Amino acid sequence: MKKAAKIISFLLILIGLISFWQKVFIPKWESDGKWEPVTTMVDGYFAEDTNTIDVLYLGSSNAFYDINPLVIYEKYGITGYVLGSGEQPIACSYYYLQEALKHQTPKVVVLDCLSVYAAEGPGEEQNRKAYDYMPLSVEKIASLRENIGEDESVASYIFPIIRYHGRIWDLKVRDFTYLFSDRDYPLKGYAFSKQQVENLPELNMDVVLHENIEISEKNKNYLTKIHELCKENDIQLLFIKTPNIEWGRYEHEKMVAQAVELGIPFIDYNPIYKDLGITVDECFLDGAHLNYKGAEKLSQHLGETVVSLMQEMPEYSQGVYKEWDEDLAVFRDLVREK
């Protein structure tokens, strides 16, 4: 018995050490100078109090730059979080939804649909940012098998030290201290940017950008899976497309047809962005993303739609609202900074 106990103790210590060092070796993508700390954007979701998120926003960087849950909270009292990742495939959005529902019970899910036309995965860098900080689960392994490239191994995502052991000479103090830091992300998955693009042409929905554009059967299948998972959990699903210079007439028409087929409401902001007061000379950080001014205008409109989809307005403890008010103050301070 004593021998068995020693073996068990040894294995537990070994597992603990491996887990610790893996977390140390994984890169900390905290900021690229534009308030896009993708590590804490993902970690922040799991730091939220359980069952306090009304709306879950999914999608690529179009979602996390263009949707500001704090603006929606300020105007409508609705809590939300953008669980996005760069170039997020629709199959990955489905996995994120599966994982998200283990921690929250949103009333509405909003999916930005840019990636429905993506034929291939985003590549290892974006895959790493999407998966490295998500909890290990059966769903994660299934999603990895579906989404990562042929030159990547599932094992290296389950045991990241396989991929990152070469960082041993590049480790910084932050690689250690991050493990013990507060994972709260005050902007609720939103990436703040004051950057303003110059000489951007008006978005033109009459332009045919890609004549042979199609939604693949794989992506149609995952849109259906997202729809079914939402129905199973009594969640209202909304498709949107934020303003993007690479979204033209055929992209719009085929996404409309897909939304109609599934019976899901779809808002394409590309034909109506001017009606919201969004201008190309003030509200875009580049041709594909809005800056904080554009995100505020879009979010105010989106919040109104989300309210109409919610069957009842939830109420939380004063402590929850106090935290949200404090996080809202963080955003407003960023706006005032020069």
KEVEX-28810 format. One record per residue (C-alpha): residue number from 1; residue in one letter; x, y, z. Coordinates in Angstrom, 3 decimals, padded with zeros to 6 digits. Layout:
N
[node NUM,'a',[X,Y,Z]],
...
***
This chain:
338
[node 1,'m',[000.000,000.000,000.000]],
[node 2,'k',[002.830,002.387,000.893]],
[node 3,'k',[004.543,001.674,-002.419]],
[node 4,'a',[001.313,002.320,-004.335]],
[node 5,'a',[000.775,005.555,-002.421]],
[node 6,'k',[004.293,006.716,-003.277]],
[node 7,'i',[003.757,005.932,-006.960]],
[node 8,'i',[000.454,007.825,-006.980]],
[node 9,'s',[002.031,010.794,-005.178]],
[node 10,'f',[004.926,010.802,-007.634]],
[node 11,'l',[002.569,010.754,-010.632]],
[node 12,'l',[000.441,013.562,-009.215]],
[node 13,'i',[003.529,015.704,-008.612]],
[node 14,'l',[004.803,014.908,-012.124]],
[node 15,'i',[001.471,015.837,-013.712]],
[node 16,'g',[001.387,019.058,-011.699]],
[node 17,'l',[004.907,020.005,-012.778]],
[node 18,'i',[004.184,019.267,-016.441]],
[node 19,'s',[000.996,021.325,-016.262]],
[node 20,'f',[002.806,024.230,-014.621]],
[node 21,'w',[005.684,024.292,-017.103]],
[node 22,'q',[003.342,023.988,-020.081]],
[node 23,'k',[001.505,027.106,-018.918]],
[node 24,'v',[004.818,028.887,-018.483]],
[node 25,'f',[006.054,027.996,-021.969]],
[node 26,'i',[002.855,028.979,-023.841]],
[node 27,'p',[003.339,032.514,-025.266]],
[node 28,'k',[001.376,035.319,-023.627]],
[node 29,'w',[-000.274,037.272,-026.446]],
[node 30,'e',[-001.265,040.214,-024.298]],
[node 31,'s',[-001.088,043.225,-026.586]],
[node 32,'d',[000.129,044.337,-029.980]],
[node 33,'g',[-000.233,048.008,-029.134]],
[node 34,'k',[-003.877,048.169,-030.182]],
[node 35,'w',[-005.520,046.679,-027.100]],
[node 36,'e',[-005.758,043.245,-028.688]],
[node 37,'p',[-004.502,041.035,-025.842]],
[node 38,'v',[-005.796,037.764,-027.258]],
[node 39,'t',[-004.572,035.701,-024.305]],
[node 40,'t',[-006.619,037.606,-021.754]],
[node 41,'m',[-009.515,038.021,-024.180]],
[node 42,'v',[-010.002,034.246,-024.054]],
[node 43,'d',[-009.003,033.805,-020.412]],
[node 44,'g',[-011.285,036.680,-019.443]],
[node 45,'y',[-014.399,034.797,-020.521]],
[node 46,'f',[-013.698,032.004,-018.066]],
[node 47,'a',[-012.972,034.576,-015.339]],
[node 48,'e',[-016.524,035.955,-015.596]],
[node 49,'d',[-018.929,034.977,-012.823]],
[node 50,'t',[-020.917,031.909,-013.873]],
[node 51,'n',[-024.257,032.580,-015.578]],
[node 52,'t',[-023.906,036.361,-015.774]],
[node 53,'i',[-023.528,036.752,-019.560]],
[node 54,'d',[-026.725,037.531,-021.481]],
[node 55,'v',[-025.279,037.574,-024.990]],
[node 56,'l',[-022.374,035.664,-026.515]],
[node 57,'y',[-020.718,037.127,-029.601]],
[node 58,'l',[-018.698,034.771,-031.807]],
[node 59,'g',[-016.501,035.271,-034.848]],
[node 60,'s',[-013.197,036.502,-036.187]],
[node 61,'s',[-011.459,039.817,-035.548]],
[node 62,'n',[-014.455,041.422,-037.261]],
[node 63,'a',[-016.405,040.485,-034.147]],
[node 64,'f',[-013.917,041.515,-031.492]],
[node 65,'y',[-013.036,044.854,-033.107]],
[node 66,'d',[-016.564,045.816,-034.173]],
[node 67,'i',[-018.755,044.715,-031.240]],
[node 68,'n',[-018.376,046.432,-027.873]],
[node 69,'p',[-020.423,044.688,-025.139]],
[node 70,'l',[-019.813,047.603,-022.750]],
[node 71,'v',[-021.572,050.069,-025.065]],
[node 72,'i',[-024.543,047.684,-025.238]],
[node 73,'y',[-024.515,047.301,-021.449]],
[node 74,'e',[-024.378,051.073,-020.965]],
[node 75,'k',[-027.420,051.691,-023.165]],
[node 76,'y',[-029.544,048.582,-022.602]],
[node 77,'g',[-028.321,046.962,-019.361]],
[node 78,'i',[-027.439,043.738,-021.188]],
[node 79,'t',[-024.239,041.887,-020.354]],
[node 80,'g',[-022.214,040.179,-023.078]],
[node 81,'y',[-018.818,038.861,-024.108]],
[node 82,'v',[-017.019,038.553,-027.457]],
[node 83,'l',[-015.430,035.105,-027.568]],
[node 84,'g',[-013.571,035.634,-030.806]],
[node 85,'s',[-010.277,034.677,-032.411]],
[node 86,'g',[-008.405,035.833,-035.497]],
[node 87,'e',[-009.881,034.379,-038.713]],
[node 88,'q',[-012.056,032.115,-036.572]],
[node 89,'p',[-013.426,029.270,-038.762]],
[node 90,'i',[-017.133,028.484,-038.430]],
[node 91,'a',[-016.179,025.032,-037.119]],
[node 92,'c',[-014.158,026.743,-034.384]],
[node 93,'s',[-017.107,029.034,-033.589]],
[node 94,'y',[-019.159,025.893,-032.987]],
[node 95,'y',[-016.518,024.549,-030.602]],
[node 96,'y',[-016.300,027.896,-028.790]],
[node 97,'l',[-020.064,027.809,-028.332]],
[node 98,'q',[-019.924,024.289,-026.920]],
[node 99,'e',[-017.246,025.309,-024.430]],
[node 100,'a',[-018.885,028.631,-023.592]],
[node 101,'l',[-022.169,026.982,-022.625]],
[node 102,'k',[-020.407,025.030,-019.881]],
[node 103,'h',[-019.881,028.320,-018.048]],
[node 104,'q',[-022.694,030.650,-019.086]],
[node 105,'t',[-026.364,030.517,-020.104]],
[node 106,'p',[-026.696,033.261,-022.739]],
[node 107,'k',[-030.139,034.168,-024.028]],
[node 108,'v',[-028.807,035.252,-027.428]],
[node 109,'v',[-025.828,034.194,-029.561]],
[node 110,'v',[-024.591,036.571,-032.277]],
[node 111,'l',[-022.347,035.126,-034.990]],
[node 112,'d',[-020.377,037.283,-037.416]],
[node 113,'c',[-020.401,035.387,-040.699]],
[node 114,'l',[-017.250,036.513,-042.494]],
[node 115,'s',[-015.684,033.059,-042.176]],
[node 116,'v',[-018.492,031.207,-043.949]],
[node 117,'y',[-016.533,031.738,-047.164]],
[node 118,'a',[-013.179,030.599,-045.785]],
[node 119,'a',[-012.031,027.489,-047.636]],
[node 120,'e',[-009.007,026.788,-045.438]],
[node 121,'g',[-007.994,027.229,-041.834]],
[node 122,'p',[-006.214,030.399,-040.691]],
[node 123,'g',[-002.785,028.826,-040.125]],
[node 124,'e',[-000.829,027.898,-037.024]],
[node 125,'e',[-000.371,031.356,-035.497]],
[node 126,'q',[-004.101,032.055,-035.355]],
[node 127,'n',[-004.865,028.463,-034.389]],
[node 128,'r',[-002.499,028.769,-031.436]],
[node 129,'k',[-004.140,031.981,-030.298]],
[node 130,'a',[-007.553,030.358,-030.676]],
[node 131,'y',[-006.851,027.088,-028.873]],
[node 132,'d',[-003.899,027.389,-026.500]],
[node 133,'y',[-005.882,029.050,-023.723]],
[node 134,'m',[-009.101,027.059,-024.150]],
[node 135,'p',[-009.662,024.302,-021.560]],
[node 136,'l',[-008.745,020.762,-022.523]],
[node 137,'s',[-011.894,018.784,-023.318]],
[node 138,'v',[-013.304,016.203,-025.695]],
[node 139,'e',[-014.815,019.063,-027.711]],
[node 140,'k',[-011.429,020.770,-028.003]],
[node 141,'i',[-009.751,017.635,-029.330]],
[node 142,'a',[-012.554,017.099,-031.858]],
[node 143,'s',[-012.280,020.711,-033.015]],
[node 144,'l',[-008.499,020.460,-033.362]],
[node 145,'r',[-008.854,017.397,-035.571]],
[node 146,'e',[-011.291,019.329,-037.722]],
[node 147,'n',[-009.484,022.646,-037.998]],
[node 148,'i',[-005.698,022.541,-037.680]],
[node 149,'g',[-003.412,022.164,-040.668]],
[node 150,'e',[-001.972,018.907,-041.934]],
[node 151,'d',[001.508,020.011,-040.830]],
[node 152,'e',[000.304,020.495,-037.234]],
[node 153,'s',[-000.215,017.794,-034.637]],
[node 154,'v',[-003.129,017.500,-032.221]],
[node 155,'a',[-000.668,016.226,-029.598]],
[node 156,'s',[001.202,019.550,-029.646]],
[node 157,'y',[-002.022,021.344,-028.691]],
[node 158,'i',[-002.832,018.880,-025.924]],
[node 159,'f',[000.772,019.065,-024.689]],
[node 160,'p',[001.913,022.551,-025.804]],
[node 161,'i',[005.383,022.032,-024.374]],
[node 162,'i',[006.043,019.869,-027.460]],
[node 163,'r',[005.671,023.011,-029.584]],
[node 164,'y',[007.089,025.623,-027.221]],
[node 165,'h',[010.004,023.945,-025.452]],
[node 166,'g',[012.344,025.984,-027.653]],
[node 167,'r',[011.223,029.127,-025.804]],
[node 168,'i',[013.300,028.128,-022.791]],
[node 169,'w',[015.901,030.823,-023.540]],
[node 170,'d',[013.261,033.443,-024.361]],
[node 171,'l',[011.173,033.158,-021.201]],
[node 172,'k',[010.455,036.413,-019.395]],
[node 173,'v',[009.257,037.188,-015.890]],
[node 174,'r',[005.736,037.718,-017.280]],
[node 175,'d',[005.623,034.097,-018.448]],
[node 176,'f',[005.693,033.138,-014.768]],
[node 177,'t',[003.744,035.963,-013.153]],
[node 178,'y',[000.843,035.667,-015.620]],
[node 179,'l',[-000.116,032.352,-014.018]],
[node 180,'f',[-000.879,034.168,-010.771]],
[node 181,'s',[-002.400,037.354,-012.204]],
[node 182,'d',[-006.016,038.441,-012.404]],
[node 183,'r',[-007.521,037.002,-015.621]],
[node 184,'d',[-010.381,039.501,-015.722]],
[node 185,'y',[-010.602,041.303,-019.079]],
[node 186,'p',[-012.501,044.554,-018.501]],
[node 187,'l',[-013.394,045.137,-022.169]],
[node 188,'k',[-015.334,041.849,-022.315]],
[node 189,'g',[-013.531,040.417,-025.349]],
[node 190,'y',[-013.586,043.702,-027.282]],
[node 191,'a',[-010.355,044.994,-028.881]],
[node 192,'f',[-010.087,048.749,-028.434]],
[node 193,'s',[-008.457,050.834,-031.177]],
[node 194,'k',[-008.228,054.549,-031.917]],
[node 195,'q',[-006.407,053.898,-035.186]],
[node 196,'q',[-008.000,055.642,-038.153]],
[node 197,'v',[-007.400,054.572,-041.736]],
[node 198,'e',[-006.867,057.172,-044.448]],
[node 199,'n',[-008.250,057.268,-047.991]],
[node 200,'l',[-010.633,054.343,-047.548]],
[node 201,'p',[-013.226,054.226,-050.359]],
[node 202,'e',[-016.899,053.865,-049.577]],
[node 203,'l',[-018.095,050.286,-049.236]],
[node 204,'n',[-019.963,049.337,-052.402]],
[node 205,'m',[-022.428,046.465,-052.227]],
[node 206,'d',[-022.965,046.532,-056.001]],
[node 207,'v',[-019.405,045.384,-056.606]],
[node 208,'v',[-018.827,041.726,-057.509]],
[node 209,'l',[-015.646,040.916,-055.614]],
[node 210,'h',[-015.610,037.150,-056.072]],
[node 211,'e',[-017.768,035.717,-058.858]],
[node 212,'n',[-017.519,032.081,-057.808]],
[node 213,'i',[-017.831,032.593,-054.054]],
[node 214,'e',[-019.673,029.776,-052.295]],
[node 215,'i',[-020.396,028.667,-048.746]],
[node 216,'s',[-018.793,025.245,-048.464]],
[node 217,'e',[-020.810,022.216,-047.394]],
[node 218,'k',[-018.597,021.983,-044.316]],
[node 219,'n',[-019.444,025.530,-043.268]],
[node 220,'k',[-023.137,025.019,-044.021]],
[node 221,'n',[-023.011,021.946,-041.816]],
[node 222,'y',[-021.454,023.885,-038.943]],
[node 223,'l',[-023.932,026.740,-039.288]],
[node 224,'t',[-026.643,024.117,-038.902]],
[node 225,'k',[-024.871,022.636,-035.864]],
[node 226,'i',[-024.656,026.068,-034.239]],
[node 227,'h',[-028.348,026.583,-034.942]],
[node 228,'e',[-029.279,023.214,-033.455]],
[node 229,'l',[-027.130,023.715,-030.357]],
[node 230,'c',[-028.790,027.066,-029.763]],
[node 231,'k',[-032.253,025.518,-030.131]],
[node 232,'e',[-031.360,022.771,-027.661]],
[node 233,'n',[-030.432,025.427,-025.111]],
[node 234,'d',[-033.344,027.778,-025.826]],
[node 235,'i',[-031.014,030.434,-027.237]],
[node 236,'q',[-031.964,032.940,-029.916]],
[node 237,'l',[-029.413,032.973,-032.747]],
[node 238,'l',[-028.589,036.032,-034.852]],
[node 239,'f',[-026.284,036.178,-037.884]],
[node 240,'i',[-024.563,039.473,-038.676]],
[node 241,'k',[-021.898,040.827,-040.991]],
[node 242,'t',[-020.030,043.890,-039.851]],
[node 243,'p',[-018.810,046.445,-042.428]],
[node 244,'n',[-015.950,045.047,-044.489]],
[node 245,'i',[-014.537,046.224,-047.804]],
[node 246,'e',[-014.069,042.580,-048.859]],
[node 247,'w',[-017.800,041.834,-048.589]],
[node 248,'g',[-019.688,042.373,-051.825]],
[node 249,'r',[-022.964,041.610,-053.565]],
[node 250,'y',[-022.529,037.849,-053.971]],
[node 251,'e',[-021.307,037.421,-050.384]],
[node 252,'h',[-024.418,039.233,-049.220]],
[node 253,'e',[-026.899,037.386,-051.439]],
[node 254,'k',[-025.629,033.903,-050.630]],
[node 255,'m',[-025.517,034.567,-046.902]],
[node 256,'v',[-029.070,035.901,-047.026]],
[node 257,'a',[-030.167,032.690,-048.770]],
[node 258,'q',[-028.415,030.556,-046.146]],
[node 259,'a',[-029.995,032.498,-043.283]],
[node 260,'v',[-033.449,032.145,-044.849]],
[node 261,'e',[-032.926,028.406,-045.289]],
[node 262,'l',[-032.102,028.029,-041.601]],
[node 263,'g',[-034.757,030.491,-040.469]],
[node 264,'i',[-032.209,032.723,-038.713]],
[node 265,'p',[-032.426,036.541,-038.737]],
[node 266,'f',[-029.477,038.152,-040.502]],
[node 267,'i',[-028.282,041.756,-040.351]],
[node 268,'d',[-025.770,042.806,-042.985]],
[node 269,'y',[-024.329,046.147,-041.901]],
[node 270,'n',[-022.554,046.700,-045.210]],
[node 271,'p',[-025.578,048.173,-047.046]],
[node 272,'i',[-026.720,050.205,-044.026]],
[node 273,'y',[-023.532,051.338,-042.256]],
[node 274,'k',[-024.054,054.972,-043.317]],
[node 275,'d',[-027.521,054.961,-041.738]],
[node 276,'l',[-025.832,054.256,-038.395]],
[node 277,'g',[-023.571,057.293,-038.758]],
[node 278,'i',[-020.516,055.159,-039.562]],
[node 279,'t',[-018.182,057.009,-041.932]],
[node 280,'v',[-015.113,055.720,-043.777]],
[node 281,'d',[-013.015,058.736,-042.813]],
[node 282,'e',[-013.576,058.490,-039.027]],
[node 283,'c',[-014.864,055.061,-038.016]],
[node 284,'f',[-012.562,052.450,-039.607]],
[node 285,'l',[-009.119,051.348,-038.416]],
[node 286,'d',[-008.611,049.540,-041.752]],
[node 287,'g',[-010.803,048.251,-044.559]],
[node 288,'a',[-011.981,045.250,-042.560]],
[node 289,'h',[-012.376,046.577,-039.002]],
[node 290,'l',[-013.994,049.468,-037.161]],
[node 291,'n',[-012.207,051.614,-034.611]],
[node 292,'y',[-013.825,052.455,-031.268]],
[node 293,'k',[-016.012,055.178,-032.825]],
[node 294,'g',[-017.456,052.840,-035.437]],
[node 295,'a',[-017.822,049.987,-032.945]],
[node 296,'e',[-019.848,052.228,-030.640]],
[node 297,'k',[-022.281,053.167,-033.398]],
[node 298,'l',[-022.677,049.577,-034.602]],
[node 299,'s',[-023.039,048.221,-031.057]],
[node 300,'q',[-025.807,050.656,-030.210]],
[node 301,'h',[-027.828,049.392,-033.179]],
[node 302,'l',[-026.974,045.758,-032.506]],
[node 303,'g',[-028.030,046.130,-028.866]],
[node 304,'e',[-031.479,047.257,-029.946]],
[node 305,'t',[-031.851,044.109,-032.060]],
[node 306,'v',[-030.590,041.873,-029.261]],
[node 307,'v',[-033.146,043.356,-026.850]],
[node 308,'s',[-035.924,042.499,-029.306]],
[node 309,'l',[-034.750,038.863,-029.383]],
[node 310,'m',[-034.595,038.432,-025.611]],
[node 311,'q',[-037.744,036.949,-024.123]],
[node 312,'e',[-037.079,038.497,-020.724]],
[node 313,'m',[-034.560,040.881,-019.253]],
[node 314,'p',[-032.436,039.110,-016.625]],
[node 315,'e',[-031.567,040.583,-013.256]],
[node 316,'y',[-028.339,040.018,-011.345]],
[node 317,'s',[-026.984,040.909,-007.952]],
[node 318,'q',[-025.756,044.446,-007.317]],
[node 319,'g',[-022.224,043.038,-007.153]],
[node 320,'v',[-022.395,041.979,-010.801]],
[node 321,'y',[-023.628,045.397,-011.928]],
[node 322,'k',[-020.949,047.092,-009.819]],
[node 323,'e',[-018.242,045.106,-011.639]],
[node 324,'w',[-019.739,045.972,-015.024]],
[node 325,'d',[-019.927,049.655,-014.101]],
[node 326,'e',[-016.244,049.547,-013.118]],
[node 327,'d',[-015.329,047.873,-016.416]],
[node 328,'l',[-017.373,050.441,-018.319]],
[node 329,'a',[-015.325,053.146,-016.593]],
[node 330,'v',[-012.131,051.461,-017.869]],
[node 331,'f',[-013.447,051.744,-021.439]],
[node 332,'r',[-014.469,055.369,-021.041]],
[node 333,'d',[-011.029,056.184,-019.592]],
[node 334,'l',[-009.423,054.657,-022.693]],
[node 335,'v',[-011.615,056.866,-024.880]],
[node 336,'r',[-010.507,059.987,-022.969]],
[node 337,'e',[-006.801,059.113,-023.151]],
[node 338,'k',[-004.794,060.992,-025.779]],
***
